[in-house]
Amino acid sequence: MGAKAHKKIMQVEDAYPTANDGFQIEFLRWGGGRNFANNASSSSSSSSPSSRAPENVVILLHGWSGGPEYFQFCMQTLKHNEKTCYLAPRLRGHGCKDDAKGKFHIARLAKDVHDLIQWLKKKQICTENQQFSFVGTSMGCAVIWSFVELFGESEVKNYTFVDQAPLQNVRSDWCLGSTGCFDEVSLKNLQSAVLKGPDLSEFADGNERACVAEGSNFKCEKEVKMCTLSCKPEALAELMADHTNLDWRPLVGSLEKPALVAVGEKTQIFPWKGVAYVGSLMKNAQTMVCKDCGHWLYLEQPGLFGFALSNFISTSESGESQGPSNESIEADLRGGYEFYKDKFYFIDAKSVDYRFVGGSPGHYKLL
């Protein structure tokens, strides 16, 4: 094979990001302008940074049994521009072309995110020293925590953690984790639900009822259910076995970069104090409670979440806001945060009483 043919093959292989084991990484994108499209399709591997690289690059990581389409609803509430690029990869096991390959555990997903970032730099979509805003919803938070454990915080600008406790399972010193998967018995029950077949339709319907606030009028768009139906059941079972047993409390307490912690006031997946505990552990975190919202607060209130996110991701390491990265289609027309004042409130997470007495993971009795 000649050099010309070899170069052509390399161009094809390099047209999309791949993990170190050859797994193709799929993603959705909003913003970033023509620079992204031009550089992504280019065969250039020059190390010189692009003069049109976006100022903000945001990595959006969906939760277990979800997909990047979950973010399209809050993304549709923003006016996108060239200075901010939002990328939402589809995590392994969640309807990817290469889902037949490899194992499924949190550290593997974190390595995939790292490989995506290296591709962005290689393609000059961002600068070599780019720092990223990481957004995790549910299990996506654990993927971020694993990323930091493996690769440190040098590539992190700030974090947004959405409705995830730092430990799902019950421990002798912890009873604020998952209400549905908290020990070996409940894990096996959940695995049976996703593996029983003939498809994931019944599971998807039950999952929706659990993930929105009780009594909510919110109805899932068909795209949301399709994400679950596209998942590989065996991958979901394997991922949850790893995810539910990981204790991230020590690592979360060591994080230095600024964070926004978003809590669903009526979340049914965790006690809300279990989610707020992430904010209490961190050195530099704001904790926002979304009223009348459940685990899927970013779907139930996409405008509020999109507005809060665009305001937060420009926050510097010192915690100072540089102003919103994107204009909000609905809020900017009606007075910004004033428009959402009845839909959220901030709390001092460090002052919350996290002690618990009696009860079980399904029936918490908090002091």
C-alpha positions in Angstrom: 0.0 0.0 0.0 1.4 3.4 -1.0 1.8 6.5 1.2 -1.1 8.1 -0.6 -3.5 5.3 0.1 -2.4 5.2 3.7 -3.0 8.9 4.1 -6.5 8.5 2.8 -7.3 5.8 5.3 -6.0 7.9 8.2 -8.2 10.8 7.1 -11.3 8.6 7.2 -10.3 7.2 10.6 -9.6 10.6 12.0 -12.9 12.1 10.9 -14.5 11.2 14.2 -13.2 10.6 17.8 -12.3 7.1 18.8 -11.3 5.8 22.2 -8.0 4.0 22.8 -9.6 0.6 22.2 -11.1 1.7 18.8 -14.6 2.5 20.1 -16.2 5.2 18.0 -17.4 8.1 20.2 -20.6 9.7 19.0 -21.8 13.1 20.2 -24.3 15.9 19.6 -23.2 19.5 19.3 -24.7 22.9 19.8 -22.8 26.2 19.1 -19.1 26.5 18.3 -19.8 28.0 14.8 -18.2 27.1 11.5 -14.8 26.6 13.2 -16.0 23.3 14.6 -17.4 21.9 11.4 -14.3 23.0 9.3 -11.7 21.6 11.8 -13.6 18.4 12.5 -13.5 17.5 8.8 -10.0 18.6 8.3 -7.0 16.2 8.1 -4.7 18.8 9.7 -2.7 17.7 12.8 -0.8 20.9 13.3 -0.2 21.8 16.9 -0.9 25.5 16.4 -4.1 26.7 18.1 -7.0 28.0 16.0 -7.6 31.7 16.3 -11.3 31.0 16.1 -11.4 28.4 18.9 -14.4 28.8 21.2 -13.8 30.5 24.6 -16.0 28.0 26.4 -16.3 24.2 25.6 -18.9 22.4 27.6 -19.0 18.6 28.0 -22.6 17.4 28.8 -22.7 13.9 30.2 -26.1 12.2 30.4 -27.2 9.7 33.0 -27.8 5.9 33.1 -30.3 4.7 30.5 -30.4 8.2 28.9 -28.8 9.8 25.9 -27.4 13.1 24.6 -30.8 13.9 23.2 -31.9 14.7 26.8 -30.0 18.0 26.6 -31.6 19.2 23.4 -34.6 20.7 25.3 -32.5 23.0 27.5 -30.1 23.7 24.5 -33.1 24.9 22.5 -33.8 27.6 25.0 -30.4 29.3 24.3 -29.1 31.5 21.5 -26.0 29.7 20.3 -22.8 31.4 19.2 -19.2 30.8 18.1 -17.7 31.5 21.5 -19.4 28.6 23.3 -19.5 25.0 22.2 -21.7 22.4 23.9 -20.8 18.7 23.3 -22.9 15.8 24.5 -21.3 12.4 23.9 -23.4 9.2 23.9 -22.0 7.0 26.6 -21.1 3.4 25.9 -24.0 1.0 26.1 -26.5 3.7 25.3 -27.3 3.1 21.6 -23.8 3.6 20.2 -22.7 1.9 16.9 -19.9 0.1 18.7 -21.9 -1.1 21.7 -21.0 -4.7 21.0 -17.4 -3.9 22.0 -15.7 -3.7 25.3 -16.7 -3.6 29.0 -19.0 -1.2 30.7 -17.9 0.6 33.8 -17.6 4.1 35.0 -13.8 4.4 34.6 -14.1 3.3 31.0 -16.6 6.0 30.3 -14.3 8.5 31.9 -11.5 7.4 29.6 -13.8 7.9 26.6 -14.4 11.5 27.7 -10.6 12.0 28.0 -10.1 10.5 24.5 -12.8 12.9 23.1 -11.0 15.8 24.6 -7.7 14.8 23.1 -9.4 14.5 19.7 -10.8 18.1 20.1 -7.3 19.3 20.7 -5.8 17.4 17.9 -8.4 18.8 15.4 -7.8 22.3 16.8 -11.4 22.6 17.7 -10.1 24.0 21.0 -6.7 25.2 22.1 -4.1 22.9 23.6 -4.5 24.4 27.0 -8.3 24.6 26.9 -10.2 24.1 30.2 -13.6 22.5 30.0 -16.9 23.0 31.8 -18.2 19.6 32.8 -21.9 19.0 33.2 -23.1 15.7 34.7 -26.6 14.6 35.2 -27.2 11.6 37.5 -24.6 8.9 36.5 -22.8 11.5 34.4 -21.6 13.1 37.7 -19.9 9.8 38.5 -18.2 9.8 35.1 -16.8 13.3 35.9 -15.6 12.2 39.3 -13.9 9.2 37.8 -12.3 11.5 35.1 -10.8 13.7 37.8 -9.6 10.7 39.8 -7.8 9.4 36.7 -6.6 12.7 35.0 -6.8 15.4 37.7 -8.4 18.9 37.5 -5.9 20.6 35.1 -8.4 20.4 32.2 -11.4 21.5 34.3 -12.7 25.0 34.4 -15.8 24.3 36.5 -18.5 21.6 37.2 -22.2 21.4 37.2 -23.6 18.3 39.1 -27.3 17.5 38.6 -29.2 15.3 41.1 -26.7 12.7 42.0 -25.6 11.7 45.5 -21.9 10.9 46.0 -22.7 7.3 47.0 -25.8 5.3 46.0 -25.4 2.2 48.3 -26.2 2.2 52.0 -23.1 2.1 54.3 -22.8 2.2 58.1 -22.1 5.9 57.9 -24.4 6.7 54.9 -28.1 6.4 54.3 -28.7 9.3 51.9 -28.1 7.4 48.6 -30.4 5.9 46.0 -34.0 5.0 46.9 -34.2 2.3 44.2 -30.7 0.7 44.0 -28.9 0.7 47.4 -27.7 -2.9 48.1 -27.3 -6.3 46.4 -30.9 -7.2 46.5 -32.2 -3.9 45.0 -29.4 -4.1 42.4 -30.5 -7.5 41.3 -34.1 -6.4 41.1 -33.1 -3.4 38.9 -31.0 -5.6 36.7 -33.8 -8.1 36.3 -36.1 -5.2 35.2 -33.8 -4.2 32.4 -32.9 -7.7 31.3 -36.3 -9.4 31.2 -37.2 -8.3 27.7 -38.6 -8.4 25.1 -37.5 -4.8 25.1 -37.0 -1.9 27.5 -40.4 -0.3 26.9 -41.9 -1.3 30.3 -38.8 -0.2 32.1 -38.7 3.1 30.3 -42.3 3.9 31.3 -41.5 3.1 35.0 -38.3 5.1 34.8 -40.1 8.2 33.6 -42.6 8.0 36.5 -39.7 7.8 39.0 -37.6 10.5 37.4 -40.1 13.3 37.3 -41.7 15.0 40.3 -44.7 13.2 41.8 -47.9 14.8 40.5 -46.0 16.6 37.7 -47.8 17.3 34.4 -44.5 16.8 32.5 -44.7 14.2 29.7 -41.6 12.7 28.1 -41.1 13.5 24.5 -40.8 10.4 22.4 -37.1 11.1 21.8 -36.5 10.7 25.5 -38.0 7.2 25.6 -36.2 6.3 22.4 -32.9 6.9 24.2 -33.8 4.2 26.7 -35.1 1.8 24.1 -31.8 2.1 22.2 -29.7 1.1 25.2 -28.0 -2.3 25.5 -29.7 -4.0 28.5 -26.6 -6.0 29.4 -24.5 -2.8 29.4 -27.0 -1.1 31.7 -26.9 -4.0 34.1 -23.1 -4.0 34.1 -22.8 -0.3 34.5 -25.2 -0.1 37.4 -23.4 -2.8 39.3 -20.2 -0.7 39.2 -21.9 2.7 39.6 -24.0 2.0 42.6 -21.1 0.8 44.8 -18.7 3.7 44.1 -18.1 6.0 47.1 -17.1 9.4 45.7 -17.3 11.3 49.0 -13.5 11.6 49.6 -12.9 12.8 46.0 -15.7 15.3 45.9 -14.4 16.8 49.1 -11.0 17.3 47.4 -12.3 19.2 44.3 -10.9 22.7 43.9 -12.7 24.1 40.9 -16.1 26.0 41.2 -19.3 24.0 41.0 -23.0 24.4 40.6 -25.0 21.7 42.3 -28.6 21.4 41.0 -31.1 19.6 43.2 -34.6 18.5 42.3 -36.8 19.6 45.3 -39.1 16.6 44.7 -36.6 14.1 43.4 -37.7 10.5 43.9 -34.3 9.0 43.0 -32.5 10.3 46.1 -33.5 12.2 49.2 -32.7 15.8 48.2 -30.3 16.1 51.1 -28.3 13.3 49.6 -27.8 15.4 46.5 -27.2 18.6 48.4 -24.4 16.8 50.3 -22.2 17.1 47.2 -22.4 20.9 47.7 -21.6 20.6 51.4 -18.5 18.5 50.7 -17.0 20.9 48.1 -14.8 23.9 48.8 -16.3 26.2 46.2 -19.9 25.2 45.3 -23.3 26.9 44.8 -26.3 24.7 45.5 -29.5 25.4 43.6 -32.8 23.8 44.4 -35.3 23.6 41.5 -38.9 23.9 42.9 -41.4 21.2 42.0 -38.8 19.3 40.0 -37.7 15.7 40.2 -34.6 13.9 39.0 -35.0 15.2 35.4 -35.1 18.8 36.5 -33.3 19.9 33.3 -36.2 18.3 31.3 -38.9 19.6 33.6 -37.5 23.1 33.6 -35.3 23.3 30.5 -35.4 27.1 30.3 -34.3 27.6 33.9 -31.6 25.0 33.6 -30.3 26.4 30.3 -30.2 29.9 31.7 -28.5 28.9 35.0 -25.9 26.8 33.1 -25.1 29.6 30.6 -24.6 32.0 33.5 -22.4 29.6 35.5 -20.0 28.1 32.9 -18.2 31.4 32.4 -17.4 31.4 36.2 -13.6 31.7 36.7 -11.5 29.6 39.2 -11.9 32.4 41.7 -15.7 32.0 41.6 -16.3 35.3 39.7 -18.9 35.2 36.9 -17.9 36.7 33.6 -21.5 37.1 32.5 -23.7 34.6 30.5 -22.1 32.7 27.7 -25.3 32.5 25.8 -28.5 34.6 25.7 -31.6 32.8 26.9 -34.5 32.9 24.4 -37.2 33.2 27.0 -35.5 34.7 30.0 -33.7 37.5 28.4 -37.0 38.8 27.0 -38.5 38.9 30.5 -35.8 40.0 32.9 -33.3 37.1 33.3 -33.3 35.4 36.7 -36.2 37.6 37.7 -38.2 35.6 35.2 -37.4 32.3 37.1 -37.5 33.7 40.6 -40.5 31.5 41.6 -38.9 28.3 40.2 -35.7 28.0 42.2 -33.7 29.0 45.3 -30.1 28.7 46.5 -29.3 27.1 49.8 -26.2 27.0 52.0 -25.5 23.3 51.7 -23.0 23.3 54.5 -25.6 24.4 57.0 -28.1 21.5 56.2 -28.6 18.9 58.9 -27.6 15.6 57.2 -28.2 13.3 60.2 -30.7 10.5 59.8 -32.6 8.3 62.2 -34.2 5.0 61.6 -36.1 4.3 58.4 -35.0 2.6 55.3 -33.7 3.8 51.9 -37.3 4.0 50.7 -38.6 5.9 53.8 -36.1 8.4 55.1 -36.8 10.2 58.3 -34.4 13.1 58.3 -33.8 15.4 61.3 
